[in-house]
């Protein structure tokens, strides 16, 4: 399985936002929506053995699981609606028990550290870094977990957490990429090196 | 310079479409908008020596030129607005003379064949194909022009035109990608092979 964690620093934690203003009042939810599209869509199929976890303002995490996912379309607006639906059920998310809010989409009341702790038990955390080993020269880990940030850089304490959990530090190329583009390149890297255990 | 041509088979040719329904009544303009974002955005910068040409229903071509581009944001909706603005000036586009409709964005009254004819004089047309040479094993051409299709496959006559103009046939990986993801991977390929002449 391939997993992605994306930190949405300014992302909404309540469903009172407009789908017409994802890039504005919704705290750049457009970035997170594009990450979901990059994580799952192939030309005429969905990548099934993939999960993406959107961390909303360090308070909730919305997880999309390719094995059960339904009703996902590639445009930002419809993905934003799935996140909004998930936030409508936030009162049901008690402790760290996820609530399924639509097929393949669940909401958990946990922030970045708790999400990273949980996922690092299921796979190998990869830190993307400009000084990392060039990805194309390295064999990828089994069950990689890529950690990304939205339009903001990682905060110092977030970087420290990634450092602590990461087993590998990779560079995807010489140019700094948007999170959704990094997901696309990471998939292509894993596809191209013939990584068969995902 | 790197160039991309994207065919929008169902794309609008008049500005009477809603930015709230890019993936529906606007003929999947969301796909073309994401292609623009993939063509230009780096993490905190715009790729300047890039052009992308959106062919709208074989009637108009809207060109975004990174050297002059202003007012581009990464979300689909704002890019859709630039395309809509361009279509508002369509009466000014006479013959094959482009009309600049906002800084770095121009509209030309020409379809796929005329656009491909013009651009193939400025660069080397690359055909992306599952049976092409794996990109990572091949040196890219100088001034590559990648030709892509929206959510539909190329029509037979479009494939014939690409065949006729292409100097190289490449595969970007084993999985068939959405056009915007293919642009991201193509950029990463060109970045990573240290292609310096763009």
Interface residues (C-beta under 8 A of the other chain):
Chain A: X19 X20 X22 X23 X30 X31 X34 X37 X38 X41 X42 X43 X44 X73 X74 X75 X76 X77 X78 X134 X136 X172 X173 X174 X175 X176 X177 X178 X181 X184 X185 X187 X188 X191 X192 X194
Chain B: X19 X20 X22 X23 X30 X31 X34 X37 X38 X41 X42 X43 X44 X73 X74 X75 X76 X77 X78 X134 X136 X172 X173 X174 X175 X176 X177 X178 X181 X184 X185 X187 X188 X191 X192
